[in-house]
Amino acid sequence: MTRSLAILGAGGHGRVVADSAAASGWHVTFFDDSRTGTVDGWTIAGVAADLDRQAKAFDGVIIGIGNNHARLGWSLRIEAAGASLAIVIDPSSRVSTRAEIGAGSFLAGGSVVNIGATVGRACIINTGATVDHDCQIGDGVHLSPGVHLSGTVSIGSCSWMGTATAVRNNLRIGDNVIAGVGSVIVADISDGLVVAGVPARPLEKA
């Protein structure tokens, strides 16, 4: 039986989610405040306020918005309204049966989540990103394409690791951290910092 999936946000990230969802057997419907009609053959059924009213009619809902705080906030709002948050995993991903993926999270093509890892709610594990054994990923985190976390890394809520960031094992990265593209993180990062470079160093508060 085909499952129905509502996606809030029909921009670039939402379309990537839709593509993976369709490949996994979901029937996709979009809701978006700035677009109407169809996108890539999928129907845009209304705006965000319409999804608020209709969410429970779908087998699952996922937020296709790149902004971490907005994605997490909408996920909690939709769930509080009684809808079921979907987990969308691209068929080309590899997820250990002994890993945990939180409601509302998306794993893009080629991503890997290994044994003992926990991924929080409303996260994005983007194209080709890898989460090694026993990592703990907080709610609303975005691992951009090609991010690689070594084993036993902890990342706090709503942090964003830029494309091709690499993180050494056994480190703690705080809440609301931003790592620039190509960062190499070899030491713990405190809450709210923007870091970049090889090795990554703080630039400013986020």
N, C-alpha and C positions, 0 to 999 in steps of 0.2 A: 504494500500500500504506500502511495506517495504521501509524504508528510508536507504540510504547509508551513512555510517560513516567512515571517515578516521581517524586513530589514529596514531600519531607520537610517537614512542617508544613502543617496544614490550617486555620490561622487566616486572618486577613484578607489578609495578603500572599500566602500560599500559594494562596488562592482567586483572587486577581487573576492570579497566574502561570498557574493552571489555566485560567482563562477565556481568556487570550491563547493558551495552548498549544492548547486545543481549537479555537479559531478558526483556528489554523495547521495543523490536521490531526493533532495528537497525540491518542492515547488515554490518558487520565490515570488514574493510581492514586495515592492518598495513603497516606502513612505518618505517624502522629502518636502521641505518647506520652499525650495527654490526651483524645483523641476516638476514638470507635468508630462502626461502622456506615457511614453515608454522609454526605456533605456536598454540598449542591447537586446531588445525583444522581451524584456520583463516589464510588467505593468507597474506604473506608479499610481497607487490607489488613492493617495491623499497626502495630507501634511501630517506633521508630528501630532497635532491635536487629534486628528482622526485615529492615529494609532493608539493613543490613550484610550479611546472608546472601543476600539475593535480588537485590541491585543489578545484578549482571551479567546477569540474565534480561531486563532492560529495554533498549530501544534507547538510552535516555538517562535521566539522573537530574539533577534540579535541586533546590537547597535553597531552600525557600520560607519562610525565616526572616528577619525584619527586622534582627535584631542582626548587625552587621557581622562581629565576630570569630567568632561562632557559625556564621554562614553560610560564611565562608571556611574555618574549621576543618573543618566537616563536608564541604565540597566537596573539600578535600585528602584527607581520610580516605576518602571514597567512591572517589575516583580512584585512591588508592594500593591500594585493594582490587581494582582491575581493572575498575571500571565506567566507562562513558562519560558524562562530564558534558555535558549538553545546553546549547545556547544557545536561549533562547526569545525570539522577537521578535514583538510584536503586529503583525498585518497592517496596522494604520494607522500604524506607525512608518515613518520614512524613514532608511535607513542607506546611506551612500555605499559603492559597491563598492571604493573605495580607503580605507576605514576598516577597522580590525581590532577584533573583539569577542572577548574571552577566554572560555574554556570556563566554563560554569556561570553565565553572566551573563543577566540578564533586562532587556529593553527593553519598557516598558509603552506603552499606546496614546498616539499622538500625539508620541512622543519622536523626536528627530532627532539623528543622529550624522553629522557632515560629513567631508569629504575630509581625509585625513591624520591623523585622530584615532585614538587607540588606547585601548580600554577593557579593563581588566585582567580577571582571573578573578573569578567570583562577585560581580560588581557588580550594582547595581540602578540603571537609568536610568528613573526613574519617570514617571508620567503627565505628558505635555507638557514634559518636561525637554529642553533642547537643549545639545548639545556641539558647539562650532564647530570650524573647521579646526585641525588640528595639535595639539589638546589631548592630553594624556597622563594617563590616569586609572589609578591604581594598583589593586591587587587589593583586593577587599572593600569598595569605595567605594559609598556610597548617595547618589545625587542625588535628592532628594525631588521631589514634584510641582512643576512650574513653575520649577525651577532653570534658570538660563541662564548658561552659560560662554561668554565671548567667546573669540576665537582664541588659541591657543598658551598655554593655561592648563595647569599641571601640578598634579595632586592626588595626595598620597601615600596609602599603603595605609590602609584601614579608616576613612577620614574620612567625615563625614556632613554634607552640606549641607542645611539645613532648607528647608522649603517656600518657594518664591519667592525664594530667595537669588540674587543677581546677582553675577557676578565679572568684573572688568575684564580686558582682554586682557594677555597676557605676564606673568602672575603665577604664583608658586609657593606652593601650599598644602601644608603638611607632612603627615606621617602622624598619624592619630588626632586630627584636628581636628574640632571640632563647630561648625557655624555655625547660629545661631538663625534662626527663621522671619523672612523678610523682610530678612535681612542684605544689605548692599551692600559687597562686598569690593573695596577699591581699593589694597591694599598686600599684600605677601607675608605669609603667616601661618606661624609656626614650629610645629614638631611639638607635638602634645598640648595645644594651646590651645582653649578655648571662647571664641568670639567672637559678638558680636551688635551690631545697630544700623546706623545710616546716618550716616557710614560705620561699618563693623564695627570694634569695638575689643575687645581681650582682656578677658575676665571672670575666668577662672581656668584652672588646669590641668585637663584632662579626666581 
